[in-house]
Amino acid sequence: MSDPNKAAIAAEKEALNLKLPPIVHVPENIGADTPTQSKLLKYRRSKEQQKKINQLIIDGAKRNLDRTLDKRTPVLPPPDYPQTMNSEMKKKGFNYMYLKQCVESSPIVPIQQEWLDHMLRLIPESLKEGKEREELLESLINEVSSDFENSMKRHLVQNVLVKPPVKWLEDEGGPLPESPVGLDYSNPWHSSYVQARNQIFSNLYIVHPTMKMLLDLGYTTFGDTVLLDFTGIRAKGPIDCESLKTDLSIEARKAEEKIMNTWYPKVINIFTKKEALEGIKPEKLDAFYSCVSTLMSNQLKDLLRRTVEEFVKLFDPKDQQRLPIFKMELTFDDDKMEFYPTFQDLEDTVLSLVERIAEALQNVQTIPSWLSGTLTPVNLDTALPEHVLHWAVNTLKAAVRQNLEGARKHYETYVEKYNWLLDGMAVENIETFQTEDHTFDEYTEFIEKFFSLASEIMLLPQWIRYPMVRLDCEDLKTGLTNKAKAFANILLNDIASKYRKENECICSEFEAIKEHALKVPETTEEMMDLITYVEKARTAGIEELISRIQESKRQMSYFLDVFLFPQEDLALNATVLMWPKKINPIFDENDEVDGWRVFGPQWGTYGG
């Protein structure tokens, strides 16, 4: 029999063991944030945030519905809506459609960027290659974002609203579209592309060390240089077209010789070394040298192309600081005003320099041809492409014509003002004037127009400077001046001829008076006629002749300034001026003769 006290003590201990939990020691890292805990906490927080956001959206949608229930607008049912539907179902359908529109218009949380990034990482890298990669990725992101937004709207409508049992209110949504099955998205050209790419890599040898050396040598020699130096052309001042053509041709020949004496020997030296053909199979040797020739051709073509482009830039009308200055003249030949050289000659000279540049470096042998030393060498293809030459020619034609526009306009001013001296109009005006009856002063006024025109032309500037042309107008000025003076001399000769005839007429009349005054009359009647004639000559006749001599003297003053008299005309002019003095002794002698005839010899003794 057991002790009751012991049984009670054992029962109390057992009760204590049931009530107290076992002692568990706290882990040392209980306050640390392990990776697993961080991941779980992050997932839990994102779920809670999404839940809160959805709840806010639902609450906002419900508040919007409560505020707009009294202001809702009716929604028309579809055309097949049954007319027999009761008013209660109709009302429910209208309300649901309106509420659905309100819910769908609520803001939707956009898809998170990290989700998109994770989806993009699932795409194989091979599908991300190509020129249209950015457009395809953007299209994919837009499609996924749109599907996410539509799904969220359907989910929100289903959580907020209860669709009434109306047939025409069936959900227009549905599951997301699935990828089509059984379609072939393979690229049939891919294998041929890979094959062609491998063939190119195996034949062009673009990574061969020798090709790299050749490429570096080309960059070092031709990198930033051109075949000709155009920087100092304008500093030379005005230059003839042929001189510029000659100078640049000589410079091109020297530059070509320099390249063939520096760059080309270095190229040959590269391929005379043993390691030049290292790794090249004998059957691939032709392909390798073909690649070499292509690279050398491209380097030389690029040098020529840049030279042509620099030459074209010289004539850019927008940048006149480098323009060459050409000598040009306005000439007068065979009654024509012309340019020398002509615009066409100048343009041809400029275009011929493009051709001269294109002709350079056309006799560079290929490496196999030089190494083999064949009698008929094979040259590199260094001809400039046709489109480059076509562009250069068209650009230069337009630029040259634009730069010559100033000289052309200056020529047109000469034509506008003075071409009537050359086109026959001046001759016609003079001939018409000569057939008409004009006074001496009208003649001189017409003559002065030509002399004034000649003076005006002589005062025009000899040199006219334009950005691309120094225009010499001296020859044209001299020719037009001489032409104007020639017309003036025609009128002068005409009026001088009339002046000469007038002087001869005056002298003839004085000679007639002298002859009559010194004539011995045979009869009394003749004596009386003589006396009457002499008396008339003393008064009216002499006065008229003296007036005519004064006019002749006035005209002589004009002629002495503008006209060169021959010797006989000078003697005639002097005779005219001397007649008034010579005529008085003749009249006195006439008086003595008449007195002797009337009164006899004693009149001569006593008459005085």
Secondary structure, DSSP 8 states (H G I E B T S, - for coil): ---HHHHHHHHHHHHHHHHS-------TTTTS--HHHHHHHHHHHHHHHHHHHHHHHHHHHHHHHHHHGGG-------TT--TT--HHHHHHHHHHHHHHHHHHTS------HHHHHHHHHTS-GGGG-STTHHHHHHHHHHHHHHHHHHHHHHHHHHHH----S-GGG--S--S-----SS-----TTHHHHHHHHHHHHHHH-TT-HHHHHHHHHHHHHHTT--SS--TTTGGG-SB-HHHHHHHHHHHHHHHHHHHHHHHHHHHHHHHTSGGGGTT--GGGHHHHHHHHHHHHHHHHHHHHHHHHHHHHHHT-TT-TTS---EEEEEEEETTEEEEES-HHHHHHHHHHHHHHHHHTT---B-HHHHHHT-SS--B------HHHHHHHHHHHHHHHHHHTHHHHHHHHHHHHHHGGGTSSHHHHHHHHHHHS---HHHHHHHHHHHHHHHHHHHTS-SEEE-SSEEEE-HHHHHHHHHHHHHHHHHHHHHHHHHHHHHHHHHHHHHHHHHHHHT---SSHHHHHHHHHHHHHIIIIIHHHHHHHHHHHHHHHHHHHHH----HHHHHHHHHHHHHHHHHHHHHHHHHHHHHHHHH-HHHHHHT-
